[in-house]
Amino acid sequence: MTEIDFLLKFSPVKEKNVTGGPAGSRASATSGHWSPSLVLPILPYFTFVGLFLLVPTVVLFTKAFRPVTGSTTSAMVEAMSASNRSSFMFSLKLSLYSAILGAIIGFLFALAASRIERPRRLRNLVTGFSGVAANLGGIPLAFAFIASLGAQGLFTRILYHNGIDLYGAGFKIYDFWGIVVVYLYFQIPLMLLVMLPAIDGLRPTWREAAINIGASPFQYWRRVGLPILTPSLLGGTLLLFANAFSAYATAYALSSGGSRLVPVQIRFYLQGNTITGKGNLGYALAAWMVLILLFVMTGYLLLRRRAERWRTA
């Protein structure tokens, strides 16, 4: 076999160009319909999603549109009454503040982490801790902050003996700003993990081109870096907003169940110990939360798709 015969025999061009041959027929056969070999491996996944996501969602909205006991008004309408509406405003305000602060601080930390080149272990340590902290919440996190920043917490007493009275100044760990501080513990690392790949995606040639035409670092970030990172920044902020809006256990433990957050109010209506016949109102509050989170996550997915254009360009 000559060299030319070898190249012709094993060249991939034959597989690509000959659409009428065996290769073309196999490609059209697999792309034209779904074979059992493709459906069966993913069938357990869709079964799991249907049982634990779609079915509960359908049941939730079915009960949410039913009237509350003793009333002819739908629970979805009654969920927007004055008292419940104030809970939504409190939750939205808390989520917005923690998302904006977490996005700004997390973005700055991500910039600092992106500049860590040596030692490489330091960057791995930062990202590893961020991955753990971003998923830490609930009772352990609430207990840690109560032990450190509570009325008799360690740092509270240290500051008090140094002339700084946090609780005398109006700060309380179970109040609005106290919950915001606690939420920032997992909001900042989450933003760092979201923004670090986007910052790493900035090509060095863009900075070099900006410097070659006389741009300062500030002009580079204002005209090149930040416009490119804006979809990722906005998408990360929306992700942080959804993360804070759906949080429950941490705020419940901090306030001993007395918080005005919507998830805590849902528990109050569904437990059935104090108010009977108001279960549908809890389902309605949960349904409104699902609609709000659906709107927020749709915006996040659209912004993420726009941000990925620069990575594949």
C-alpha positions in Angstrom: 0.0 0.0 0.0 1.4 3.3 -1.0 1.2 6.5 1.1 -1.5 8.0 -1.1 -3.6 4.8 -0.8 -3.2 4.9 3.0 -4.4 8.5 3.2 -7.3 7.9 1.0 -8.4 4.8 2.9 -8.2 6.4 6.4 -9.2 10.0 5.5 -12.3 11.3 7.4 -13.4 13.2 4.3 -15.0 10.1 2.9 -17.2 9.9 5.9 -18.2 13.5 5.7 -18.8 14.0 2.1 -20.4 10.8 1.0 -24.0 11.4 2.2 -25.5 8.7 0.1 -23.2 5.9 1.4 -23.3 3.9 4.6 -22.0 6.8 6.8 -24.6 9.2 5.5 -27.4 6.7 6.0 -26.3 6.0 9.5 -26.2 9.8 10.3 -29.7 10.3 8.8 -31.1 7.3 10.7 -29.9 8.4 14.1 -30.9 12.1 13.5 -34.3 11.3 12.1 -35.9 9.5 15.1 -35.2 8.5 18.7 -33.9 5.0 19.1 -34.5 3.0 22.4 -30.8 3.1 23.1 -31.1 6.9 23.4 -34.3 7.1 25.4 -33.8 4.4 28.0 -30.7 5.9 29.7 -32.4 9.2 30.3 -35.8 7.7 31.2 -35.0 7.5 35.0 -34.0 11.2 35.0 -37.3 12.3 33.5 -39.2 10.0 35.8 -37.4 11.5 38.8 -38.1 15.0 37.6 -41.8 14.2 37.0 -42.4 12.6 40.4 -40.5 15.1 42.5 -40.9 18.4 40.6 -43.7 18.4 38.1 -46.3 16.5 40.2 -45.7 18.6 43.4 -45.9 21.8 41.3 -49.2 20.8 39.8 -50.6 19.9 43.2 -49.3 23.1 44.6 -51.1 25.3 42.1 -54.2 23.3 42.2 -54.5 23.9 46.0 -53.4 27.5 45.7 -56.3 28.4 43.4 -58.9 26.9 45.8 -60.7 29.3 48.1 -59.8 29.5 51.8 -62.2 28.0 54.3 -65.0 30.4 55.0 -64.3 32.6 51.9 -65.2 32.5 48.3 -62.1 34.3 47.2 -59.2 32.3 45.7 -56.2 31.8 48.0 -54.0 33.4 45.3 -55.9 36.6 45.6 -56.0 36.5 49.4 -52.3 35.8 49.5 -51.8 39.4 48.3 -53.7 41.0 51.2 -52.0 43.7 53.2 -50.3 41.6 55.8 -49.0 39.0 53.3 -48.0 41.7 50.9 -45.8 43.3 53.6 -44.1 39.9 54.0 -43.4 39.8 50.3 -42.0 43.3 50.4 -39.8 42.4 53.3 -38.5 39.3 51.5 -37.9 41.1 48.3 -36.1 44.0 50.0 -33.9 41.6 52.0 -33.1 39.5 48.9 -32.3 42.6 46.9 -30.0 44.1 49.4 -28.1 40.9 50.1 -27.9 40.2 46.3 -26.5 43.7 45.5 -24.0 43.7 48.3 -23.0 40.1 47.7 -22.6 40.8 44.0 -20.3 43.8 44.5 -18.1 42.2 47.2 -18.0 38.9 45.4 -17.0 40.5 42.1 -14.1 42.3 43.9 -13.0 39.1 45.5 -13.2 37.3 42.2 -11.0 39.9 40.6 -8.5 39.4 43.4 -8.6 35.6 43.1 -8.2 35.8 39.3 -4.8 37.5 39.8 -3.5 34.7 42.0 -1.1 32.8 39.8 1.5 31.6 42.3 1.2 29.6 44.5 -1.5 27.8 42.6 -2.6 26.1 45.9 -3.8 29.5 47.2 -6.3 29.9 44.4 -7.5 26.3 44.9 -7.9 27.0 48.6 -10.0 30.2 47.9 -12.3 28.4 45.4 -12.6 25.3 47.6 -13.6 27.4 50.6 -16.0 29.3 48.4 -17.6 26.1 47.3 -18.2 25.0 50.9 -19.4 28.4 52.1 -21.8 28.9 49.2 -23.6 25.7 50.2 -23.4 26.3 54.0 -26.7 27.5 55.5 -29.5 26.5 57.8 -29.2 25.8 61.5 -25.4 25.4 61.6 -24.8 28.8 60.0 -27.4 30.5 62.2 -25.9 29.0 65.4 -22.4 30.1 64.3 -23.6 33.7 63.9 -25.6 33.7 67.1 -22.5 32.5 68.9 -20.4 35.2 67.4 -22.7 38.2 66.8 -25.6 37.4 69.1 -26.5 39.5 72.1 -23.9 37.6 74.1 -21.8 36.5 71.2 -18.0 36.4 71.3 -17.3 39.2 68.9 -20.2 41.3 70.4 -18.6 41.1 73.8 -15.2 41.8 72.4 -16.5 44.9 70.7 -18.4 46.0 73.8 -15.3 45.8 76.0 -13.6 48.0 73.3 -16.3 50.7 73.5 -18.5 49.5 70.6 -22.0 48.5 71.6 -23.6 46.9 68.5 -26.9 46.2 70.1 -27.0 49.7 71.7 -26.6 51.1 68.2 -29.6 49.2 67.0 -28.0 46.1 65.4 -29.7 42.8 66.1 -28.7 39.5 64.5 -32.4 38.6 64.0 -33.4 41.9 62.5 -33.2 43.0 58.8 -29.5 44.0 58.7 -28.5 41.1 60.9 -30.1 38.6 58.5 -28.4 40.5 55.6 -25.0 40.0 57.2 -25.7 36.3 57.7 -26.8 35.9 54.1 -23.7 37.6 52.8 -21.7 34.6 54.2 -23.0 32.4 51.4 -23.9 35.1 48.9 -20.3 36.4 48.5 -18.7 33.0 47.8 -21.4 32.1 45.4 -20.8 35.3 43.4 -17.1 34.6 43.4 -17.7 31.1 41.9 -20.0 32.6 39.3 -17.8 35.4 38.2 -14.4 33.7 38.3 -14.8 31.8 35.1 -16.2 34.9 33.4 -13.2 37.0 34.5 -10.8 34.2 33.4 -12.5 34.4 30.0 -11.2 37.9 29.4 -8.5 37.4 26.8 -5.1 39.0 27.5 -5.0 40.2 23.9 -7.9 42.6 24.6 -5.9 44.2 27.4 -2.8 44.3 25.3 -4.7 45.9 22.4 -6.1 48.6 24.8 -2.7 49.4 26.2 -1.2 49.6 22.8 -3.6 52.3 21.7 -2.9 54.3 24.9 -5.8 53.2 27.2 -5.3 53.3 30.9 -6.4 50.3 33.1 -9.4 52.3 34.2 -10.4 53.0 30.6 -9.9 49.3 29.7 -12.3 48.2 32.5 -14.8 50.9 31.7 -14.9 50.4 27.9 -13.9 46.7 27.5 -13.9 44.6 30.7 -17.1 45.7 32.4 -19.2 45.8 29.2 -18.2 42.2 28.5 -18.8 41.2 32.1 -22.1 43.0 32.5 -24.3 40.1 31.5 -22.4 37.8 33.9 -22.7 40.4 36.7 -26.4 40.9 36.2 -27.0 37.2 35.9 -25.0 36.5 39.1 -27.0 39.2 40.9 -30.3 37.5 39.8 -28.9 34.2 41.0 -28.1 35.6 44.4 -31.5 37.2 44.6 -33.2 33.9 43.9 -30.9 32.2 46.4 -31.7 34.7 49.2 -35.5 34.8 48.3 -35.8 31.0 48.7 -33.7 30.7 51.9 -35.7 29.5 54.9 -33.9 27.6 57.7 -31.3 30.3 58.4 -33.7 33.1 58.9 -36.1 30.9 60.8 -33.4 29.8 63.2 -32.1 33.4 63.7 -35.6 34.8 64.5 -37.0 31.7 66.3 -39.8 31.6 63.8 -40.8 35.2 64.2 -39.4 36.6 60.9 -41.6 38.2 58.3 -40.0 36.3 55.5 -42.4 34.6 53.1 -41.0 31.1 53.6 -41.5 31.5 57.4 -45.0 32.6 56.8 -45.7 29.6 54.7 -44.7 27.3 57.5 -46.9 29.3 59.9 -50.0 28.6 57.7 -49.2 25.0 56.8 -48.4 23.8 60.3 -52.1 24.0 61.3 -51.4 24.5 65.0 -52.6 28.1 65.3 -54.8 28.8 62.3 -57.1 26.1 60.9 -58.5 26.1 57.4 -55.7 28.4 56.2 -53.6 25.7 54.5 -54.5 26.9 51.0 -53.1 30.3 51.9 -49.7 28.8 52.6 -49.9 27.0 49.2 -50.8 30.3 47.5 -47.8 32.0 49.1 -45.6 29.2 47.8 -47.2 29.5 44.4 -46.4 33.2 44.2 -42.8 32.4 45.3 -42.5 29.9 42.4 -43.8 32.5 39.9 -41.3 35.1 41.1 -38.4 32.7 41.1 -39.4 31.5 37.6 -39.3 35.1 36.3 -35.9 35.7 38.0 -34.3 32.5 36.8 -35.6 33.1 33.3 -33.8 36.4 33.3 -30.7 34.7 34.7 -30.7 32.0 31.9 -31.1 34.7 29.2 -28.2 36.7 30.6 -26.0 33.7 31.0 -26.6 32.7 27.3 -25.6 36.3 26.3 -22.5 36.1 28.5 -21.4 32.8 26.9 -21.3 34.4 23.4 -18.0 36.0 24.4 -16.4 32.7 25.5 -17.2 31.0 22.2 -16.4 34.0 20.0 
